[in-house]
Amino acid sequence: MKRQDIPEKNSGEAECPLLSEETKAMLLDFAAGRLHRTRAERIARHAAHCEACVDFIAGQATVWSALDEWELAPVSSSFNRRFWSRMAESDRAPWYVRLADSLRFGGWKPAIPVAVAVLLIAAGFLMDHRNVVPATQRGSGTGVSVIEVDQMERSLDDLQLLKQFDTTVTDATASSTRM
Amino acid sequence: MFQRVKENMGASPTPDPDVELMLRVRDGDDKSFGVLLDKHRTALVHFLRRMVQDEAVSEELAQEVFLRVYRSRASYEPTARFTTWMFRIATHIALNWLRDEKSNRAQDRLDDERGDDLPARELPDRAPSVEQRMVYRARLQEIREAIAILPEKQRAAVLMHKYREMDYAQIAGALDCSESAVKSLLFRAYESLRGRLAHMVARART
């Protein structure tokens, strides 16, 4: 940030221009005491006249000191021993156990429902299409085709014709004997 | 994933002794890995403890981080600070754990205050009175809740910024986002914390 970007005095706006999107990180660093000395001095000079920045810095200092209170107990003394034994176990474990371990912390859990859904859809599709026989194979199946019905009708017609013919022949033979 | 991490994170301009150690680990020196483990164990466990707010889980996750660091030693390329890479893995693991446990986590976990969160050096020579301990616990509870309420990425950014003193570039590398995104995350997180913790100093002064 250039010197002219930081107004020395509050220009009277409701909110300080330092609290803009571009410069807010600088104020965070200032409040944390991590800003370069030259920049920190400029901000301090500006803050002396800017109520908004003073409030911001004071509020941030509050957060900082509150977070400082949150201290933690030391790591358990058995950490290293447990780690090395876990590593030895991991080396001995079969590949699928190691894979399961990596999936356990690897963020794959959300993918599991998706994978199950895909499998179910695939299974449903296969079951739905299992009884569908291609048209070329239908002749060899147990189903009755249109051709077979036609043949049956023609056979019945032929039988009827033969029956009529047989009756006609019988009648003709009987009349000729009588004569 | 790690390859992408390496590509995304810029190389550090200053030599990093941890990178030297990790390169030795890559070359088969397990003692150097022991040095890295000793050096970063506390920082990593404490980061994870503040992230997941569970002591036993934080140690388990930290072990998982070190396991992953060790397993990826063969493909390690020093394109970033070692800690950025390690915290990237840690954040990834912590965020996954938090997401997986979100539905199972009951609010009373926060209420399950543990005595072992009281740091040894916080205790003065004379044992604190019951009232002092209660006040401290109440304040600590408020702080923990204020952190726990933050969205997970904001929480990770604040913990790295405040307790690890990582700069924006390092945090960006660990969170796989841009520096401006980190600044935005931090600003929003601190804004929320200012609102929740503002009364604490005033109360302490009175």
Interface residues (C-beta under 8 A of the other chain):
Chain A: E21 K24 A25 L28 A32 R34 G59 Q60 A61 T62 V63 W64 S65 A66 L67 E69 W70 E71 L72 A73 P74 V75 S76 F79 N80 R82 F83 R86 M87 S90 F105 G106 G107 K109 P110
Chain B: G34 L37 D38 R41 T42 V45 H46 R49 R50 E55 E59 L61 A62 Q63 E64 F66 L67 Y70 H92 I93 L95 N96 W97 R99 D100 D116 D117 L118 P119 A120 R121 E122 Y136 R139 L140 E142 I143 R144 A146 I147 V158 H161 K162 Y163 E165 Y168 K183 S184 L186 F187 Y190 L193 R194 L197 A198 M200 V201
